[in-house]
Amino acid sequence: MGNRDCRRIAVIGATGQVGWALSRELKRLGHEVLAVSRGRTASNLSRLDDLEALGVRTVFQADLTDVNGLTALLDGCDTAVVALRANARLIRELEPPILEAARRAQVRRFVPDEFGTHTKAIEYGVGTLFDAKKDIQELVFASGLEWTLLFPGGIFDYFLPNLRLFERITTFGNLQCPFPTHSIDDIGAICARAVADPRTANKAVQIYANVVTQQYLVDMLVRMWPHYPFTFEHVSTEKILYLKEHGDPERISAKGGAEPDRERHGINYATYVLGRLACLDDPDTLCANDLYPDHVYTTPEEALADPKFVFGEPCPS
Ligand SMILES: NC(=O)c1ccc[n+]([C@@H]2O[C@H](COP(=O)([O-])OP(=O)(O)OC[C@H]3O[C@@H](n4cnc5c(N)ncnc54)[C@H](OP(=O)(O)O)[C@@H]3O)[C@@H](O)[C@H]2O)c1
């Protein structure tokens, strides 16, 4: 990449699942990356060390609501990407001050904390997390800053059947709803290209390479591991409808993910009942397949053939 295309990009939440994949890829593409973390802790230490070894500058801001502190950190950045742990409360509490700091620091492009369901295309009321993200979108659109919304479909870990993040093979709602799912490395690679792409200014980007259904995935899993005695659990559409309204708003009972139960079932509702995890029918949405046709994605077949992905260990007993 020539210097002309090199941007100074702050990633707030760079030690996280999405932020980590994105930051490494931005650095590989030749951008100057500023990794913003709340502080060095036992859980993010090795990722911070790895980022520093790659030449990423790490900076620390313990209080992400401190607009003055954040403004100073973001000074000189072209782009600010938020990839923080998300639940409705954190989004509403942390993202407005981060946006205000970006505005004061005269950051050109703001990339809010999305990275999941296409919240711009769905209506209000689908889920509490989505409503919080939609409210932030309104603030971003009104801010005068350039924006990009990144919608990667489902991350493999949560959307392919596996026994690492689920007690048993768990399916939800309509087994025939199509949805896209991608590896975190592919998501990092496409998002890194999209955040610095002039074509994606004031656009949403939908990643849409591996489009599958739960039935297709379960059949594939059983075909690949014919001797393993999988047990199955199905969460019905009726139960999802009930839990998205009445599930515990605070308790996080799932093994993987950071959303409380009620929010999680909002996600299940959007994906496995409405079939709206991904949307290409929004007029502001570009498809990553058109933007980056050369990218070769890891397939669900490749992930499900890997015993470490399915069982968390090299060889199932
Ligand atoms: N498409 C999908 O399948 C999918 C799956 C999961 C998540 N998502 C979405 O992706 C986005 C990023 O999520 P993620 O899973 O990458 O996040 P994450 O890994 O849970 O957290 C990212 C970073 O946020 C910081 N953080 C953690 N707890 C925090 C807190 N209470 N307050 C403030 N900061 C905190 C941590 O950085 P420091 O400790 O270094 O500050 C952490 O490394 C979210 O919007 C989420 O909804 C999508």
The ligand as an ORCA input file, in Angstrom:
! r2SCAN-3c Opt
* xyz 0 1
  N     -21.477    -11.697     14.460
  C     -21.359    -12.447     15.545
  O     -21.533    -13.676     15.519
  C     -20.951    -11.794     16.836
  C     -20.555    -12.581     17.930
  C     -20.116    -11.937     19.090
  C     -20.095    -10.544     19.153
  N     -20.526     -9.814     18.077
  C     -20.516     -8.328     18.113
  O     -19.174     -7.896     17.872
  C     -18.912     -6.687     18.590
  C     -17.594     -6.866     19.355
  O     -17.758     -7.946     20.262
  P     -16.543     -8.874     20.698
  O     -17.104    -10.224     20.969
  O     -15.415     -8.712     19.747
  O     -16.168     -8.182     22.072
  P     -15.330     -8.822     23.301
  O     -14.248     -9.676     22.750
  O     -16.273     -9.413     24.293
  O     -14.753     -7.509     23.974
  C     -13.955     -6.604     23.249
  C     -13.135     -5.762     24.201
  O     -13.990     -4.902     24.930
  C     -13.355     -4.602     26.172
  N     -14.352     -4.853     27.229
  C     -14.697     -6.013     27.808
  N     -15.618     -5.832     28.755
  C     -15.866     -4.520     28.782
  C     -16.689     -3.703     29.573
  N     -17.487     -4.211     30.517
  N     -16.696     -2.385     29.338
  C     -15.914     -1.868     28.385
  N     -15.084     -2.611     27.606
  C     -15.066     -3.910     27.815
  C     -12.148     -5.511     26.322
  O     -10.970     -4.773     25.999
  P      -9.958     -4.237     27.132
  O     -10.087     -5.140     28.315
  O      -8.614     -4.340     26.463
  O     -10.394     -2.852     27.398
  C     -12.414     -6.557     25.261
  O     -11.235     -7.151     24.775
  C     -20.130     -6.443     19.476
  O     -20.924     -5.422     18.938
  C     -20.899     -7.754     19.470
  O     -22.297     -7.559     19.560
  C     -20.917    -10.411     16.921
*
